[in-house]
Amino acid sequence: MVFYLLTTFCVSFCVLFVVGIVFLISYLSPNVQYKKAIEAYEKKNYSESLEYVEHTVMLQPEYKDAYFVGFQCAFILEDFVGAQEYLTEGLKYQAFDESEIIYCFDELIKVYEGKQQYKKINQLLILCPSSIIVTKYQEYLALSVNFSYTEGTYLDTIPLKMSSEGQGTIYYTTDGSEPDTGSKKYSGPLFLEAGEHLIKAVFINEYGVESEIVTKQYIIEQKMVPLPPSVSCYSGEYEIPYMITIDYEDGCSVYYTTDGTIPTEESYRYVAPIPMP
């Protein structure tokens, strides 16, 4: 009897051990988990299928095929946040072909369109790599404002222009505050003159969706035109020669000619009083 019991116990233990090993291998295999996800999906057990998909990508995040199935299951279950997460993660691993990208974005945008969740549509369009989808829904886009000049230092007044794609309005500030609908509306170039300028701008489309705020800083160091030099003697005839002196601003140089030509930097440079010719 003891031998029989020991034998039964050993056989049972071996069977359970083998079953456990098989189960563990199955549980840790992304291929097996994905296969089960497909089987559950075909049986329309979408919640079960989604569980297998979640386990598949947990075991192997770059398992591309799982993301499209995950999107479909979450979408059918009306878990649109989850569907968007599968779409976003799948794009990181290039898990979708062109037709799948168009399908996923189109289906999600239609849902958000019906719910008037225009901000979410804008977020999707910024993320979307398909020009077909972006063109189809471009009215919902709120892209960041473009500036005609890169920020930096300039030596003269610049006519700064701002633009953005889509229908809407650009609002901007020049005092460092955050722009909103109560700020100045952009209607034409801003002529930035001497000084420091901090420009912040935001684009708000027809649906009230705001783009990211863009901040640019410009320093305008205009060249100041010096006053003309002052000559000590007037033009005319003199009985005795005088020494001609020239006064001018500090930091400047004076050049002169005696033959009636226009002086340039190649002419004589004034360094001391000039004897009258």
Salt bridges, closest charged atoms under 4 A:
GLU89 OE2 - LYS92 NZ 3.07
ASP106 OD2 - LYS110 NZ 3.28
ASP106 OD1 - LYS136 NZ 3.09
GLU178 OE2 - LYS200 NZ 2.67
